[in-house]
């Protein structure tokens, strides 16, 4: 990384952290909440979400387009906040910190943000097993593209699978929402594990008043891709993932 780029990232993060409250809570906090039945929802805002919020054109790294309506509904999620966990991705700080800081100040955004990378950092460190172990004990509903159907082979079982388009799933967001509502009526205390790109934020915000007091909704992003052989991120093309996966699935403890 060049010195100029490094300085730019540092300045972006500096401006943003002056504009908002961002804190890091360890994986154990979220696992304990699942264990103890303390309901929460967790919505991740990364560089793609912020590009849509700021009205930019283009698409994120997975090809999901920044539709104007998507940006509008993401802005609504922030400007009409609810009592779920809003999580900020550090990468977005480095890339767009000053622009995001201006938006936050101008709009008077006051709430605190969690660390959006808490699950991904544990994954990379080989420390994800406590989460996997807990999910294996719970009724999980996966909301994701077709490739994640294979999660029930080695990672954790699920009671329902809501399949979504692999690209531009926001265009089907209202249909996905109805499917989640239908499943949510079947029983209580299910974990909706979302891997639905930027549509996940919209789904969580729209559904929280309806099912957030009965179920968990957790935006896991691309966390599970490597477990079904999909190297969707640069980090999945690096490191010794064979060993990391074994550790994260608890196979070293058997």
C-alpha positions as CSV (number, residue, x, y, z in Angstrom):
1,X,0.0,0.0,0.0
2,X,1.4,3.4,-1.0
3,X,2.0,6.0,1.7
4,X,-0.6,8.4,0.1
5,X,-3.3,5.7,0.1
6,X,-2.5,4.8,3.7
7,X,-2.7,8.4,4.8
8,X,-6.1,8.8,2.9
9,X,-7.5,5.8,4.7
10,X,-6.3,7.1,8.1
11,X,-7.8,10.5,7.4
12,X,-11.1,9.0,6.4
13,X,-11.3,6.8,9.5
14,X,-10.3,9.8,11.7
15,X,-13.2,12.0,10.3
16,X,-15.7,9.2,10.7
17,X,-14.8,8.2,14.2
18,X,-15.3,11.8,15.3
19,X,-18.8,11.7,13.8
20,X,-20.1,8.4,15.3
21,X,-19.8,6.0,18.2
22,X,-18.4,2.7,17.1
23,X,-17.4,-0.1,19.4
24,X,-16.1,-3.6,19.2
25,X,-17.9,-6.3,21.1
26,X,-16.4,-9.8,21.0
27,X,-18.1,-12.9,19.5
28,X,-18.8,-14.2,22.9
29,X,-21.4,-11.4,23.5
30,X,-23.6,-12.5,20.6
31,X,-23.1,-16.2,21.3
32,X,-24.2,-15.7,24.9
33,X,-27.3,-13.8,23.8
34,X,-28.2,-16.8,21.6
35,X,-27.5,-19.2,24.4
36,X,-29.6,-17.3,26.9
37,X,-32.5,-16.5,24.6
38,X,-31.8,-12.8,24.5
39,X,-33.2,-11.7,21.1
40,X,-31.4,-9.3,18.9
41,X,-31.0,-8.5,15.2
42,X,-27.8,-7.5,13.5
43,X,-27.6,-5.5,10.3
44,X,-24.2,-4.9,8.6
45,X,-23.5,-1.7,6.7
46,X,-20.4,-2.0,4.5
47,X,-18.9,-0.1,1.6
48,X,-21.7,-1.3,-0.8
49,X,-24.5,-0.2,1.5
50,X,-22.9,3.2,2.0
51,X,-22.4,3.7,-1.7
52,X,-26.1,3.1,-2.3
53,X,-27.0,5.4,0.7
54,X,-24.8,8.2,-0.8
55,X,-26.6,7.9,-4.1
56,X,-23.7,6.5,-6.2
57,X,-24.2,4.5,-9.4
58,X,-22.6,1.1,-10.1
59,X,-22.7,-2.1,-8.2
60,X,-21.0,-3.8,-5.2
61,X,-18.3,-6.5,-5.4
62,X,-20.9,-9.2,-6.0
63,X,-22.6,-7.4,-8.9
64,X,-25.6,-6.2,-6.9
65,X,-26.6,-2.8,-8.4
66,X,-27.1,0.4,-6.4
67,X,-30.7,0.9,-7.4
68,X,-32.1,4.3,-6.4
69,X,-34.9,2.6,-4.4
70,X,-32.3,0.5,-2.6
71,X,-30.5,3.6,-1.5
72,X,-33.8,5.2,-0.4
73,X,-34.7,2.2,1.8
74,X,-31.2,1.9,3.3
75,X,-31.4,5.6,4.2
76,X,-34.7,5.0,5.8
77,X,-33.2,2.2,7.9
78,X,-30.7,4.7,9.3
79,X,-32.9,7.8,9.6
80,X,-35.8,5.8,11.2
81,X,-33.7,3.7,13.6
82,X,-35.1,0.8,15.5
83,X,-33.8,-1.2,18.5
84,X,-31.6,-3.7,16.6
85,X,-27.9,-3.7,16.3
86,X,-26.5,-1.5,13.5
87,X,-23.0,-2.6,12.5
88,X,-20.4,-0.6,10.7
89,X,-17.8,-2.3,8.5
90,X,-14.2,-0.9,9.0
91,X,-13.5,-1.1,5.2
92,X,-16.3,1.5,4.7
93,X,-14.6,3.8,7.1
94,X,-11.3,3.6,5.2
95,X,-12.9,4.1,1.8
96,X,-15.6,6.7,2.5
97,X,-15.1,8.0,6.0
98,X,-15.4,11.7,5.2
99,X,-18.4,11.4,3.0
100,X,-20.2,9.2,5.5
101,X,-19.3,11.5,8.3
102,X,-20.9,14.4,6.4
103,X,-24.0,12.4,5.9
104,X,-24.2,11.4,9.6
105,X,-23.7,14.9,10.8
106,X,-26.1,16.4,8.3
107,X,-28.8,13.9,9.1
108,X,-28.3,14.0,12.9
109,X,-27.6,10.2,13.2
110,X,-27.0,9.6,17.0
111,X,-27.1,5.9,17.7
112,X,-24.0,3.7,18.4
113,X,-22.6,1.2,15.9
114,X,-21.3,-2.4,16.5
115,X,-18.4,-3.8,14.5
116,X,-19.8,-5.4,11.3
117,X,-16.7,-7.7,11.0
118,X,-17.0,-9.5,14.4
119,X,-18.1,-12.8,12.8
120,X,-15.7,-12.5,9.9
121,X,-12.7,-11.7,12.1
122,X,-13.5,-14.8,14.3
123,X,-13.7,-16.8,11.1
124,X,-10.3,-15.7,9.9
125,X,-8.8,-16.3,13.4
126,X,-10.2,-19.8,13.6
127,X,-12.4,-18.8,16.5
128,X,-15.8,-19.2,15.0
129,X,-16.7,-22.6,16.5
130,X,-18.6,-21.2,19.6
131,X,-21.1,-19.6,17.1
132,X,-21.3,-22.7,14.9
133,X,-21.8,-24.9,17.9
134,X,-24.6,-22.7,19.2
135,X,-26.4,-22.5,15.8
136,X,-26.3,-26.3,15.7
137,X,-28.6,-26.3,18.8
138,X,-31.1,-23.8,17.3
139,X,-33.8,-23.7,14.7
140,X,-32.0,-21.8,11.9
141,X,-33.7,-20.4,8.7
142,X,-31.1,-19.7,6.0
143,X,-32.0,-16.8,3.6
144,X,-29.4,-17.1,0.8
145,X,-28.5,-18.0,-2.7
146,X,-28.7,-21.7,-3.9
147,X,-25.0,-22.5,-3.1
148,X,-25.6,-22.1,0.7
149,X,-28.1,-25.0,0.7
150,X,-25.0,-27.2,1.3
151,X,-24.5,-25.7,4.8
152,X,-26.5,-28.5,6.3
153,X,-23.9,-31.1,5.2
154,X,-21.1,-30.0,7.6
155,X,-21.8,-26.6,9.2
156,X,-25.2,-26.5,10.8
157,X,-28.7,-27.9,10.1
158,X,-31.5,-25.6,9.1
159,X,-35.3,-26.0,9.5
160,X,-36.1,-23.9,6.4
161,X,-34.3,-22.5,3.4
162,X,-35.4,-19.4,1.7
163,X,-33.6,-19.3,-1.7
164,X,-33.0,-15.9,-3.2
165,X,-31.4,-14.8,-6.5
166,X,-27.6,-14.8,-6.5
167,X,-27.5,-11.3,-8.0
168,X,-29.7,-8.2,-7.5
169,X,-31.8,-10.0,-4.9
170,X,-33.1,-6.6,-3.8
171,X,-35.5,-6.7,-6.8
172,X,-37.3,-9.6,-5.0
173,X,-37.0,-8.1,-1.5
174,X,-40.8,-7.8,-0.9
175,X,-41.3,-11.4,-2.0
176,X,-38.5,-12.6,0.3
177,X,-40.0,-10.6,3.1
178,X,-43.4,-12.4,2.7
179,X,-41.6,-15.8,2.7
180,X,-39.8,-14.9,5.9
181,X,-43.0,-13.8,7.5
182,X,-44.7,-17.0,6.5
183,X,-41.9,-19.1,8.1
184,X,-41.8,-16.9,11.2
185,X,-45.4,-17.8,12.0
186,X,-44.5,-21.5,12.3
187,X,-42.7,-21.3,15.7
188,X,-40.8,-18.8,17.8
189,X,-37.2,-18.3,18.6
190,X,-35.8,-19.1,15.2
191,X,-32.5,-17.7,13.9
192,X,-32.9,-16.1,10.4
193,X,-29.4,-16.3,9.0
194,X,-29.3,-13.8,6.2
195,X,-26.7,-13.8,3.4
196,X,-28.6,-11.4,1.1
197,X,-26.2,-8.7,0.2
198,X,-27.7,-5.2,0.7
199,X,-31.2,-6.5,0.7
200,X,-30.5,-8.0,4.1
201,X,-30.5,-4.5,5.7
202,X,-33.9,-3.7,4.1
203,X,-35.3,-7.0,5.2
204,X,-34.2,-6.6,8.8
205,X,-35.5,-3.1,9.1
206,X,-38.9,-3.9,7.5
207,X,-39.4,-7.1,9.5
208,X,-38.0,-6.0,12.9
209,X,-41.3,-4.5,14.1
210,X,-43.1,-7.7,12.9
211,X,-40.9,-10.5,14.1
212,X,-38.0,-9.0,15.9
213,X,-39.5,-9.7,19.3
214,X,-39.9,-13.4,18.5
215,X,-36.9,-14.2,16.3
216,X,-33.2,-13.4,15.7
217,X,-32.3,-11.9,12.4
218,X,-28.5,-11.9,11.7
219,X,-26.8,-10.5,8.6
220,X,-23.9,-12.9,8.1
221,X,-22.9,-11.5,4.7
222,X,-20.4,-13.8,2.8
223,X,-19.3,-15.5,6.0
224,X,-20.5,-19.0,5.0
225,X,-19.4,-19.0,1.4
226,X,-16.0,-20.6,2.0
227,X,-17.7,-23.5,3.8
228,X,-19.5,-24.5,0.6
229,X,-16.5,-24.0,-1.6
230,X,-17.3,-20.5,-2.9
231,X,-14.3,-18.2,-2.7
232,X,-16.3,-15.0,-3.0
233,X,-13.8,-12.7,-1.3
234,X,-10.1,-12.2,-1.7
235,X,-9.5,-13.4,1.8
236,X,-11.0,-16.7,0.8
237,X,-8.3,-17.1,-1.8
238,X,-5.5,-16.7,0.8
239,X,-4.6,-18.5,4.0
240,X,-4.9,-22.1,4.9
241,X,-8.6,-22.4,4.9
242,X,-8.6,-26.2,5.2
243,X,-7.2,-25.9,8.7
244,X,-9.3,-22.8,9.5
245,X,-12.5,-24.6,8.5
246,X,-11.6,-27.6,10.6
247,X,-11.1,-25.4,13.6
248,X,-14.2,-23.4,13.0
249,X,-16.3,-26.5,12.7
250,X,-14.9,-28.0,15.9
251,X,-13.2,-30.9,14.2
252,X,-10.0,-30.4,16.1
253,X,-12.0,-30.9,19.3
254,X,-13.4,-34.4,18.4
